[in-house]
Amino acid sequence: MSEALLHPSVPSAALMAVLGYAVVFFGILLLLVVVIVMGKIMVSSQKKAAAAAAAAAPAPEAAPADKPVAKGTAGELMLHDVDPKDAAMVMAIVAHKLNKPLNELRFRSIKEVKDK
C-alpha cells in the first residue's frame, strides 16, 4: 500500500473525513427523498381507491313507505330503583333482540331484580 494512505498528512486526513461525511450526508438526503416520494405515491393511491370504493358502493335503500312509524309516546314509564341510563340500555337491548324499533314497543315499568 501507499505510504500516503497509511500515514496521511493532516490536510489529507481532513479532506478524506469531509468527503466521507459528504457521502454519508448525500446518502441520507437521497433516502429522505425516496421516502417522501413513496409516501406521496401511497397517499394518492389510497385516495384513488377510496374514491373508487365510494363510487362503486350502492346507494343506501330508503325505508319502506308501507310500514307506518309509531308516533308520540307510549305512556308513562315507572322506574323502580333503576337508573334512567340503565333503563334506556335495557330498552335498547330488548328492542334489538326483538328486531323491532324502540318506538313500536311499550314499557310500563322496569324493576331491578336483586339476588339474596
Buried (B, 14 or more C-beta within 10 A) or exposed (E): EEEEEEEBEEEEEEEEEEEEEEEEEEEEEEEEEEEEEEEEEEEEEEEEEEEEEEEEEEEEEEEEEEEEEEEEEEEEBEBEEBEEEEBEEBBEEBBEEEEEEBEEEEBEEBEEEEEE
